[in-house]
Every structure is written in structure tokens, then in C-alpha cells.
Amino acid sequence: MRVGSFVLAAQFPGQGQGEALHRAVRSAEVAEEAGLDTVWLAEHHFVPYGTCPSAVTLAALLLGRTRRIRVGTAVSVLPTVHPVALGEQAALLHVTSGGRFSLGVGRGGPWVDLEVFGAGLKAYESGFPESLDLLVRWLREPSVGASGGRFSFREVPVVPRPSESLTDGTGPEVVVACTSPASVRLAAERGLPMLLGMHIGDEEKAEMVTLWRQHARTAGRPAQEVHGAAHVSAGVCQIADRRTDAVEALTKAMPGWLKQGLDAHVTVDGRTRQMRDPLAYTELLCGLHPVGTPRLCADRLAATSERTGIDRFALLIEGSGDLVATEENVRRLGAEVLPHLG
């Protein structure tokens, strides 16, 4: 089982953006010290929900500051960037880090980002498959050209080529954030593992894994690839000597962050948004994920793995909003939970 942290660089009420980013960087450094497997970095624009606007840029910083831990994006929002530009960055990080970089990509939302970056609503509504295919080709082939609806250019060489890294792999792994049957099918047909969100529980994640395998088999993906797909389950982790203390730490801090963060999202076309109740959502997360004593957290992770078949985790560890408490949470995850998981 591989357990990693999920870092949003969340800006809690009363905090500055620099404070949120400092906590994000420090928590990643502590994650390596604590023996975690991966640091997954979120990306958001124009909202305090997350103050990191470029997960791949922050990944570069953290790869330079660490020596062992894997660093991944969760996710780079593909409709707002050119897939070749992102592919070049991913290849660069893969080669220079010795293969420690993972590229998670997603469709994002119908936010004003699409207007600011000039992508337009179509890039979100229908352009994701074309962008994803171009990105994967860039990371797997020696030269690439395009003649699609959104991207069209003559064939050009891939520099640097990820396959020329001093590693056994052909390039950085690509993980796709999946929230619907359509996105599950998209990832499965390409043999790409899924990142499943923290807003759903074990039963729904297990159903999505089953659906992924069905689509992958239908698409003719190799059996080894189907059964060995390294999907990632996102969740929340808060450790305390008593479960009530862990829950209290999150219910005191997270609703304020969720309210100001979610309320700040603006749709590109004025469509109505249905936002979650912040307190109810926090309580839901506390019930779904490893929140409580170290033993309870270990049992919860083991149960999720058994029910879903997923053995990689990206756990939000900054839910208290406090730097010192976040560092302690990460250290306890490494020292008191991981040993129970093997």
C-alpha cells in the first residue's frame, strides 16, 4: 500500500496566500521525512480554495527540495493549457528527477478560467479527449503532429524524450481524475489509471474500478494492465488520540475554508451552481475517511483498499489549517499509521 498526501495550499479564513503556500511546501518536505510515498498537488485559479495556480510548477520546486518521495499533480487542468506545453514540462520533470514525477490531469470545471486563458467552454465540454490523446502521444512517441479540431500543427520532435531518462519506464505515468462514467470510460480505453475524489465513498469507488476494468477489456487493453492499474483514492486524514478530537479539529476549521473557497468559484457562462453545505460536507468526509486514532486510520485505509482494490492514497492532511498541526498530522501518519499497513 502506498500512502501519500494531497496538498491544496488551502487558504483558511484570516490567512494570507503566502501562508497557505508556505504550509503546502513545508508539509511536502515533512511528508518525505515521515516516509510517505507521494505528494499530490492540486491546482486552482482565482479562488482561496487552493492558492496553487500551477501544480506542475510547484512540483518542480518540491522535486528539487526532495530526494526520495514521488511528486504528482492532482490535477493539472488540461482544458486551460496546451497539451504539448504541459507534456514538455512533464517530460522535463521526469528526466531530471530520475522518474519521480507523476502527471495527474483532469477536465476541471466550467469556471471563468476558460475565459481568462482563452480556451473557451468547448475545451471543457468536448475538447478533453483530444487534449488527453495529444498529451499522451507527446509523452510516448519520438515525434508528434496534430490535425484535430482544436490542435493542428506539423510533426515536430519531442525534446526532451521521456524515454531517455535513466529509469526503467518509458515516461511519466499519467493519471486521469474521473468523476463520471464517461470519464471512467475515457481513461479505461487508454489504459490510464484513475484518480477518484474524496467526495465519494468505498462503494462508489469500487463500482468505478469495476466499470474501468470492463471498458479496458472491451478496448482490448492487456490483461496485466487491466489488473495492475494503479488507481489513486483521494481522502482526508486527521489523526488524534481520540476520534472526537480529530473530528473536532476538522469541523472547526474546514467549513470556513470550504465556504469562502467554494463561494469564490465563478462559472464562465453564468450557469447555476449547486454548492455543498460546508459543515455537512466536512462531516461527510470525517465519516468516509481515516479521521481518528492511528489504529482507526490504519483500519479505514485497509478497509478501503480491500473494498475497492485501490492501494494508492492521496490524503488531505492540512484540514486543520494550522502549520504546526499539519506537520504533526503528517508525522503521525508516517510514524503511527504506516507501520500498521505494511
Solvent accessible surface area in square Angstrom, and as a share of the most:
residue,aa,sasa,rsa
1,M,78,0.35
2,R,100,0.37
3,V,5,0.03
4,G,1,0.01
5,S,0,0.00
6,F,22,0.09
7,V,3,0.02
8,L,3,0.01
9,A,0,0.00
10,A,0,0.00
11,Q,27,0.12
12,F,9,0.04
13,P,73,0.46
14,G,92,0.88
15,Q,32,0.14
16,G,38,0.37
17,Q,115,0.51
18,G,52,0.50
19,E,92,0.41
20,A,0,0.00
21,L,61,0.30
22,H,107,0.48
23,R,2,0.01
24,A,1,0.01
25,V,18,0.10
26,R,63,0.23
27,S,2,0.01
28,A,1,0.00
29,E,38,0.17
30,V,0,0.00
31,A,0,0.00
32,E,36,0.16
33,E,105,0.47
34,A,20,0.16
35,G,41,0.39
36,L,0,0.00
37,D,44,0.23
38,T,2,0.01
39,V,1,0.00
40,W,5,0.02
41,L,1,0.00
42,A,3,0.02
43,E,17,0.08
44,H,42,0.19
45,H,24,0.11
46,F,116,0.48
47,V,14,0.08
48,P,29,0.18
49,Y,27,0.10
50,G,2,0.02
51,T,21,0.12
52,C,6,0.03
53,P,77,0.48
54,S,34,0.22
55,A,0,0.00
56,V,10,0.06
57,T,84,0.49
58,L,20,0.10
59,A,0,0.00
60,A,43,0.33
61,L,74,0.37
62,L,1,0.00
63,L,12,0.06
64,G,50,0.48
65,R,133,0.48
66,T,3,0.01
67,R,188,0.69
68,R,119,0.43
69,I,1,0.00
70,R,71,0.26
71,V,0,0.00
72,G,0,0.00
73,T,0,0.00
74,A,8,0.06
75,V,21,0.12
76,S,3,0.02
77,V,19,0.11
78,L,0,0.00
79,P,1,0.01
80,T,15,0.09
81,V,54,0.31
82,H,77,0.34
83,P,0,0.00
84,V,22,0.13
85,A,48,0.37
86,L,5,0.03
87,G,0,0.00
88,E,75,0.34
89,Q,79,0.35
90,A,0,0.00
91,A,0,0.00
92,L,92,0.46
93,L,16,0.08
94,H,6,0.03
95,V,48,0.27
96,T,97,0.56
97,S,18,0.12
98,G,46,0.44
99,G,11,0.10
100,R,36,0.13
101,F,0,0.00
102,S,0,0.00
103,L,0,0.00
104,G,0,0.00
105,V,0,0.00
106,G,1,0.01
107,R,98,0.36
108,G,45,0.43
109,G,11,0.10
110,P,15,0.10
111,W,59,0.21
112,V,37,0.21
113,D,16,0.08
114,L,4,0.02
115,E,113,0.51
116,V,87,0.50
117,F,95,0.39
118,G,65,0.63
119,A,23,0.18
120,G,32,0.31
121,L,47,0.24
122,K,157,0.67
123,A,3,0.02
124,Y,26,0.10
125,E,94,0.42
126,S,76,0.49
127,G,10,0.10
128,F,9,0.04
129,P,51,0.32
130,E,51,0.23
131,S,0,0.00
132,L,0,0.00
133,D,52,0.27
134,L,7,0.03
135,L,0,0.00
136,V,30,0.17
137,R,84,0.31
138,W,5,0.02
139,L,1,0.01
140,R,96,0.35
141,E,63,0.28
142,P,74,0.47
143,S,33,0.21
144,V,0,0.00
145,G,16,0.15
146,A,19,0.14
147,S,109,0.71
148,G,38,0.37
149,G,87,0.83
150,R,82,0.30
151,F,15,0.06
152,S,86,0.55
153,F,61,0.25
154,R,202,0.74
155,E,118,0.53
156,V,51,0.29
157,P,95,0.60
158,V,3,0.02
159,V,105,0.60
160,P,44,0.28
161,R,83,0.30
162,P,4,0.03
163,S,51,0.33
164,E,123,0.55
165,S,9,0.06
166,L,183,0.91
167,T,45,0.26
168,D,155,0.80
169,G,39,0.37
170,T,89,0.52
171,G,13,0.13
172,P,1,0.01
173,E,46,0.21
174,V,3,0.02
175,V,0,0.00
176,V,0,0.00
177,A,28,0.21
178,C,1,0.01
179,T,101,0.59
180,S,43,0.28
181,P,96,0.60
182,A,78,0.60
183,S,22,0.14
184,V,0,0.00
185,R,127,0.46
186,L,21,0.11
187,A,0,0.00
188,A,0,0.00
189,E,61,0.28
190,R,60,0.22
191,G,12,0.11
192,L,13,0.06
193,P,18,0.12
194,M,0,0.00
195,L,15,0.08
196,L,0,0.00
197,G,19,0.18
198,M,14,0.06
199,H,60,0.27
200,I,16,0.08
201,G,19,0.18
202,D,19,0.10
203,E,134,0.60
204,E,81,0.36
205,K,3,0.01
206,A,27,0.21
207,E,101,0.45
208,M,17,0.08
209,V,3,0.02
210,T,71,0.41
211,L,49,0.24
212,W,0,0.00
213,R,71,0.26
214,Q,94,0.42
215,H,40,0.18
216,A,0,0.00
217,R,124,0.45
218,T,119,0.69
219,A,50,0.38
220,G,60,0.58
221,R,76,0.28
222,P,80,0.50
223,A,72,0.56
224,Q,159,0.71
225,E,52,0.23
226,V,2,0.01
227,H,115,0.52
228,G,57,0.55
229,A,25,0.19
230,A,26,0.20
231,H,8,0.03
232,V,0,0.00
233,S,3,0.02
234,A,6,0.04
235,G,2,0.02
236,V,1,0.00
237,C,1,0.00
238,Q,14,0.06
239,I,11,0.05
240,A,16,0.12
241,D,106,0.55
242,R,153,0.56
243,R,91,0.33
244,T,94,0.55
245,D,50,0.26
246,A,0,0.00
247,V,37,0.21
248,E,81,0.36
249,A,33,0.26
250,L,0,0.00
251,T,35,0.21
252,K,153,0.65
253,A,21,0.16
254,M,0,0.00
255,P,23,0.14
256,G,31,0.30
257,W,1,0.00
258,L,1,0.00
259,K,119,0.51
260,Q,59,0.26
261,G,0,0.00
262,L,26,0.13
263,D,77,0.40
264,A,36,0.28
265,H,20,0.09
266,V,89,0.51
267,T,15,0.09
268,V,37,0.21
269,D,73,0.38
270,G,66,0.63
271,R,92,0.33
272,T,132,0.77
273,R,76,0.28
274,Q,172,0.76
275,M,61,0.27
276,R,107,0.39
277,D,86,0.44
278,P,29,0.18
279,L,85,0.42
280,A,54,0.42
281,Y,20,0.08
282,T,0,0.00
283,E,95,0.43
284,L,73,0.37
285,L,0,0.00
286,C,4,0.03
287,G,40,0.38
288,L,41,0.20
289,H,16,0.07
290,P,3,0.02
291,V,0,0.00
292,G,0,0.00
293,T,39,0.23
294,P,21,0.13
295,R,124,0.45
296,L,62,0.31
297,C,0,0.00
298,A,1,0.01
299,D,70,0.36
300,R,66,0.24
301,L,2,0.01
302,A,45,0.35
303,A,27,0.21
304,T,9,0.05
305,S,20,0.13
306,E,154,0.69
307,R,140,0.51
308,T,7,0.04
309,G,52,0.50
310,I,2,0.01
311,D,60,0.31
312,R,8,0.03
313,F,6,0.03
314,A,0,0.00
315,L,2,0.01
316,L,1,0.01
317,I,1,0.01
318,E,3,0.01
319,G,1,0.01
320,S,22,0.14
321,G,5,0.05
322,D,68,0.35
323,L,54,0.27
324,V,113,0.65
325,A,31,0.24
326,T,0,0.00
327,E,34,0.15
328,E,95,0.43
329,N,4,0.02
330,V,0,0.00
331,R,98,0.36
332,R,41,0.15
333,L,0,0.00
334,G,10,0.09
335,A,74,0.57
336,E,62,0.28
337,V,0,0.00
338,L,36,0.18
339,P,91,0.57
340,H,89,0.40
341,L,29,0.14
342,G,96,0.93
